[in-house]
Amino acid sequence: MKKTIFALIMCLTAGILFGQDSFASYLSSYAQKEYAVSISLKGEDKYTLYTDIMSMDRISDQVGIMLDQKSHPSLLSDLVEAKALYSEWIETAKANNVTELEKRMSIKTRCGGYFHYGSKWNFQYLVTLDYDFKIVEGKYLLIVRTGKLQSSSNQYIDHDGGVIVFSDPGEIDEFITNLSLEAVQEFREKPKSEDLFKE
């Protein structure tokens, strides 16, 4: 049984290191950084998106969320819902001169997570994303949090998790567009470079 689990972990690790293609990116104006999104296609309708996010860990700055064909649409629809509430709360805050606040939304999304620790990639296959509205220094933020992550292969290896920070509704729209289901379909249908050159 241990050998089977170890083999599965090694296959998944190899997949994240070698079985991905560059898919998209998104800009976080809060972090002043662009984050990469990679994709691993699995058969005709299965895939996983590996989305790098801002690290909250002092030691490891490489962390992200894994979205498969089931969790990916859920994240997109949850972001649409969160954006509507975020926009509403911005207006409420402005109308009532609220300058400092942190409030959790009731929205939650299930996905997977990964992080780099030492020389290895580690995975947590069930992560619940939380959505927070925060007002700080005159900025209105929507923060999507993984919370603390723990390696599925070693309970003593953990990570403080990561966040996606949106500074305005337009950033949320751009993220949704870049990671849309249509974009995945277009990527799937796009011919590979080597297929363009035929004898």
C-alpha positions, 0 to 999 in steps of 0.5 A: 500500500505504501509503495502504491501511494509513493508511486502515485505521489511521484507521478503527480510530482513528475506531472507538475514538473514536466507535464505542464504547458504555459497557459496564461498569467495574471497581474496583481497590482497589490503585489506588483507582480505577474503570476503564471498559470500552467495547464496539464491536459489529461485526455479529451475533457480532463485537465488541471490548471496550476495557478501561482499565487502570492505566498504568505510563507517567510521561507517558501515563496512558491505556492499555488492552487490546482483547479481541475475540470470540476473545481475550475468552473466553481472558482469562476462562478464563485469569483463572479459572486464575490465580485458582485458583493465586493463592489456592493461593499465598496459602495457601502463603505464609501457611503458610510465613511468606513476606512478600516474593515476586514470581513469574511464572505460566506463564499467558499471554493474547494480546490487543491494546493501546492507549495515548494519546500526545500527541494520538493513540491508538496501537495494538499489535494483538498483546500477550501478557499476563503474570501475576505473583504478588506479596507486598508490604507484607502484601498478596497481589497478582495482577498482569496485565501488558501489558509495553511497548507500541509503536505499530503506525503509528510504531515510535518511539512507545512506552508503558511499558504497563499492569497490572490489579492484583487484591488478593483473589480476590473482585476477580477474580470481580467483574472476570470477572462484569462482563466475562462473555460473558453480559454481552456477550450481554445488552448486544447484545440490549438495545434502543437508547434511540431504539428504545424511542420509536416513533410 
